[in-house]
Amino acid sequence: MNWDNKDKDPWGGNNDAPDFDELVKKFSSILGGKKSSNGSGGSGKGSGFNISPSRISMYALFAFSIIYGSQCIYQLDASERAVILRFGKFFVEQEEGLNFRLAGIDERYIENVSLTRRYTQTNSMLTKDENIVDVTVSAQYRIANLKDFVLNVKDPEGSLRNAIESALRHVVGDNTLDQTLTVERENIAIEVQERLQSYLDIYQTGLLVQQVNIEKTDPPAAVKNAFDDVVAAREDKERLQNEAERYALTIVPEARGQAQARIRGAEAYKEEVVAKAEGEVDRFNKLLAEYKKAPEVTRDRLYLDALQSVLSNSTKVMVDVEGGNNLLYLPLDKIMEENKKKGDDDE
């Protein structure tokens, strides 16, 4: 296919694109270059440009400033802090946000000061009663003073490890094997934390101990079976003590109730006896007054009342036979028992 108009593009528009030589001339004039012509060539015309050394230095300096500035400006997160050393000496401690340093001159140390770190170690310790126990201790800590953490100690976390071991040996050495393995573990952890923090403060490590835990305490493997037997015996002792306490809680109130009932019964009996005695005394005084009025009659009446009282409570009857020396004995108790047995047999 042939085009009818060579000055138009295939889409029907005018070909108004700028000449490439014109673009080169404009660009070289901006950069301060000079035109140059060359007689060789088919067209007899050539173009080019040269940049002055001063202008190149300026551009290079500008580019270097941009690159260097990007290295000097940095940003810290909310949990981060930075310590800047200038010529090897402490210069400033920077907080979150955009910050500036002299790249290549200042040394920068960035740490997360809100991060809780954890360290765990296991050591064999000598107890107060000269026994060996394996203790596993863990410490949770964070950076409280970044300046001290960076400048005062070469290896703060290494110092922490050594301080934990030293504090643990000191505290375990003040306790017996039984205390270390059982009841005193919580107190040992508290004492180790206090002593560990004091060591770190003396070293000025900038670390803050948040918590110390005694994860595990075990006797040496050679005596572990024997110690397990001791632990089992201690558990049986506690179980029996608890059962005894429960039994005491049930039996003691019951015994106290019975004691109170007996005390009240005794008091009632006391009142009854006293009242009866007072009544007997009153009756005797009245009989004494009557006796003084008629001694013989009163004496005979007292005698008959006494015989009636005695004989009414007896199951045996003695009968005096008139004109003889023999007494007739009537075993009323035996007769009553036989009558009762006959009645039971009939039923």
C-alpha positions in Angstrom: 0.0 0.0 0.0 1.4 3.4 -1.0 0.8 6.6 0.9 -0.6 9.6 -1.0 1.0 12.2 1.2 4.4 11.7 2.6 4.1 14.6 5.1 1.3 12.8 6.9 1.6 9.9 9.3 -0.3 6.7 8.6 -3.2 7.8 10.8 -3.8 10.9 8.8 -2.1 13.5 11.0 0.7 16.0 10.2 4.2 14.8 11.0 5.1 17.7 13.4 7.7 15.8 15.5 10.7 18.0 16.4 13.9 17.4 14.7 16.4 15.4 16.8 19.2 17.9 16.1 17.1 20.7 17.5 16.6 18.8 20.8 20.4 18.2 21.1 21.0 21.9 20.5 18.6 22.9 23.2 19.9 20.4 25.7 23.5 21.5 25.1 22.6 25.2 25.5 21.0 24.4 28.9 24.1 22.6 30.0 26.3 25.4 28.8 27.9 23.4 26.0 29.2 24.7 22.7 28.1 23.8 19.2 30.6 22.0 17.0 30.4 21.3 13.3 32.1 18.6 11.3 32.8 19.0 7.5 32.7 15.3 6.9 29.6 13.4 6.2 27.0 13.3 3.5 25.0 16.3 4.9 28.0 18.4 5.6 26.6 19.2 9.1 27.2 17.7 12.6 26.2 18.6 16.2 27.5 17.8 19.8 28.0 19.4 23.2 30.6 19.6 26.1 29.8 20.1 29.8 32.1 22.4 31.8 34.1 20.8 34.7 32.7 23.2 37.3 29.1 22.3 36.3 29.9 18.6 36.6 31.4 19.1 40.1 28.3 21.0 41.1 26.0 18.2 40.0 28.2 15.6 41.6 28.2 17.5 44.9 24.4 17.8 44.7 24.0 14.1 44.1 26.4 13.3 46.9 24.4 15.6 49.3 21.2 13.8 48.5 22.7 10.4 49.1 24.5 11.5 52.2 21.4 13.2 53.6 19.4 10.0 53.1 22.0 8.2 55.2 21.9 10.7 57.9 18.1 10.8 58.4 16.4 7.8 59.9 13.2 6.9 61.8 12.7 5.1 65.2 9.6 3.2 66.1 7.7 3.8 69.3 9.5 1.0 71.1 13.0 1.9 69.9 15.6 4.2 71.2 19.0 5.1 69.8 22.3 6.1 71.3 24.6 8.3 69.2 28.4 8.3 69.8 30.4 11.1 68.1 34.1 10.5 67.8 33.7 7.6 70.2 32.0 9.6 73.0 28.4 9.7 74.0 26.6 12.5 72.2 22.8 12.1 72.6 20.1 9.5 73.2 17.3 9.8 70.6 13.7 8.7 70.9 10.9 7.7 68.4 10.3 9.7 65.2 12.6 11.2 62.7 16.2 11.6 63.9 19.5 12.9 62.5 23.1 11.7 62.7 26.3 12.4 60.8 26.8 9.3 58.7 30.4 8.1 58.7 31.2 10.1 61.9 28.5 9.2 64.4 28.1 5.6 65.6 24.5 4.6 66.1 23.1 1.8 68.5 19.4 1.1 68.2 17.6 -1.2 70.7 14.0 -2.1 71.4 13.6 -0.9 75.0 10.0 -2.3 75.5 10.9 -5.8 74.5 10.8 -8.3 77.3 13.8 -10.7 76.9 14.1 -14.1 78.6 17.1 -16.1 79.7 17.1 -19.7 81.1 19.9 -21.7 82.5 20.4 -24.9 84.6 23.2 -25.3 87.1 24.2 -27.7 89.9 24.1 -26.0 93.3 25.4 -26.9 96.7 22.8 -26.5 99.5 23.2 -25.5 103.1 23.2 -29.1 104.2 25.9 -30.0 101.7 23.7 -31.7 99.1 23.7 -31.1 95.4 20.6 -30.0 93.5 20.0 -29.2 89.9 18.2 -25.9 89.6 16.7 -24.4 86.4 16.1 -20.7 86.7 14.6 -18.3 84.1 14.8 -14.5 84.2 12.6 -12.0 82.3 14.3 -8.6 81.8 14.3 -5.5 79.5 16.5 -2.5 78.8 15.8 0.3 81.2 18.7 2.6 80.5 20.0 2.3 76.9 23.0 4.6 77.6 24.3 2.3 80.4 23.5 -0.7 78.3 25.6 0.5 75.4 28.5 2.2 77.2 29.1 0.8 80.6 29.4 -2.9 80.0 31.0 -4.7 77.0 28.6 -7.6 77.2 25.5 -6.7 79.3 23.7 -10.0 78.7 26.8 -12.0 79.5 27.1 -10.1 82.8 23.4 -11.0 83.4 24.1 -14.7 83.0 27.0 -14.5 85.4 25.0 -12.5 87.9 22.1 -15.0 87.8 24.4 -17.9 88.6 26.1 -15.9 91.4 22.8 -14.9 93.0 21.4 -18.4 92.7 24.4 -20.0 94.3 24.3 -17.6 97.2 20.5 -18.0 97.9 20.5 -21.8 97.4 23.5 -22.1 99.7 21.4 -20.5 102.5 18.7 -23.2 102.2 18.6 -26.9 102.8 17.9 -29.5 100.1 14.3 -30.1 101.3 13.6 -26.4 101.3 15.0 -25.9 97.8 13.1 -28.8 96.3 9.7 -28.1 98.0 8.4 -25.3 100.2 10.9 -22.5 99.7 11.1 -22.4 95.9 8.9 -19.2 95.7 11.0 -17.4 98.3 14.2 -18.5 96.6 13.0 -16.9 93.4 12.2 -13.6 95.1 15.5 -13.5 96.9 17.4 -14.3 93.6 15.5 -11.5 91.8 16.4 -8.9 94.5 20.1 -10.0 94.6 20.3 -10.1 90.8 19.0 -6.6 90.4 21.4 -5.3 93.0 24.3 -6.9 91.0 23.1 -5.4 87.7 22.8 -2.0 89.4 26.3 -2.2 90.7 27.6 -3.1 87.2 25.4 -0.3 85.7 24.2 -2.6 82.9 21.0 -0.7 82.3 18.9 -3.9 82.6 15.8 -4.2 84.7 14.8 -7.6 86.0 11.0 -8.0 85.8 10.6 -11.6 87.1 12.7 -14.6 88.2 11.2 -18.1 88.2 12.5 -21.3 89.6 11.4 -23.6 86.7 12.6 -26.9 88.1 14.5 -28.3 91.0 15.7 -31.9 90.9 18.0 -34.0 93.0 21.0 -35.7 91.4 20.1 -38.7 89.3 21.9 -41.1 91.7 19.5 -40.3 94.6 16.3 -39.4 92.6 14.5 -42.7 93.4 15.2 -42.3 97.1 14.0 -38.7 97.1 10.8 -39.7 95.2 10.1 -42.1 98.1 10.6 -39.3 100.6 8.2 -37.1 98.6 5.6 -39.8 98.5 5.9 -40.3 102.3 5.5 -36.6 102.8 2.4 -36.6 100.7 1.0 -39.5 102.6 1.7 -37.6 105.8 -0.2 -34.6 104.6 -3.1 -36.7 103.4 -3.4 -38.4 106.8 -3.1 -35.1 108.6 -6.0 -33.8 106.4 -8.1 -36.8 107.2 -7.4 -36.4 110.9 -8.4 -32.7 110.7 -11.6 -33.6 108.9 -12.4 -36.2 111.6 -11.6 -33.7 114.3 -14.0 -31.2 112.7 -16.8 -33.8 113.0 -16.0 -35.4 116.4 -15.1 -32.4 118.4 -18.4 -30.5 117.9 -20.3 -33.7 118.8 -18.2 -34.2 121.9 -18.7 -30.6 122.9 -22.4 -31.0 122.5 -22.4 -34.1 124.7 -20.4 -32.3 127.3 -22.8 -29.4 127.3 -25.7 -31.9 127.6 -24.1 -33.6 130.6 -23.3 -30.3 132.2 -26.9 -29.2 131.9 -28.0 -32.6 133.2 -25.7 -32.3 136.2 -26.9 -28.8 137.0 -30.5 -30.1 136.8 -29.7 -33.0 139.1 -28.0 -30.6 141.5 -31.1 -28.4 141.6 -33.2 -31.5 142.1 -31.1 -32.8 145.0 -30.9 -29.5 146.6 -34.7 -28.9 146.3 -35.4 -32.5 147.7 -33.0 -31.9 150.6 -34.6 -28.6 151.4 -38.0 -30.3 151.3 -36.8 -33.1 153.6 -35.4 -30.5 156.0 -38.7 -28.7 156.0 -40.6 -31.9 156.5 -38.3 -32.9 159.4 -38.8 -29.6 161.1 -42.5 -30.0 160.9 -42.2 -33.6 162.3 -40.0 -32.3 165.1 -42.7 -29.8 166.0 -45.3 -32.5 166.1 -42.9 -34.9 168.0 -42.5 -32.3 170.7 -46.3 -32.1 171.1 -46.9 -35.9 171.3 -43.6 -37.9 171.3 -45.1 -41.5 171.6 -47.7 -41.1 168.9 -45.3 -39.5 166.6 -42.7 -42.2 167.2 -45.2 -45.0 166.5 -46.3 -43.3 163.3 -42.8 -42.9 162.1 -42.1 -46.6 162.8 -45.2 -47.7 160.8 -44.4 -45.4 157.9 -40.8 -46.8 157.8 -42.1 -50.5 157.8 -44.6 -49.7 155.0 -41.9 -48.1 152.9 -39.6 -51.0 153.3 -42.1 -53.8 152.8 -43.8 -52.1 149.9 -40.6 -52.4 147.9 -39.8 -56.0 148.8 -40.8 -59.0 146.6 -40.5 -61.4 149.6 -43.1 -61.7 152.4 -42.4 -63.1 155.9 -45.4 -64.2 157.8 -45.3 -64.8 161.5 -47.4 -67.9 162.4 -49.3 -67.5 165.6 -48.4 -70.1 168.2 -45.3 -71.3 166.5 -41.6 -70.5 166.1 -41.5 -70.8 162.3 -41.9 -68.0 159.8 -43.8 -68.6 156.5 -41.8 -67.4 153.5 -43.7 -66.4 150.4 -41.4 -66.0 147.4 -43.6 -63.6 145.5 -40.9 -62.8 143.0 -40.5 -66.4 141.9 -44.3 -66.8 141.7 -44.6 -63.8 139.5 -41.8 -65.0 137.1 -43.4 -68.4 136.8 -46.8 -66.8 136.0 -45.1 -64.7 133.4 -43.4 -67.7 131.8 -46.7 -69.6 131.6 -48.3 -66.6 129.9 -45.6 -66.5 127.3 -45.9 -70.3 126.6 -49.6 -70.0 126.2 -49.1 -67.3 123.6 
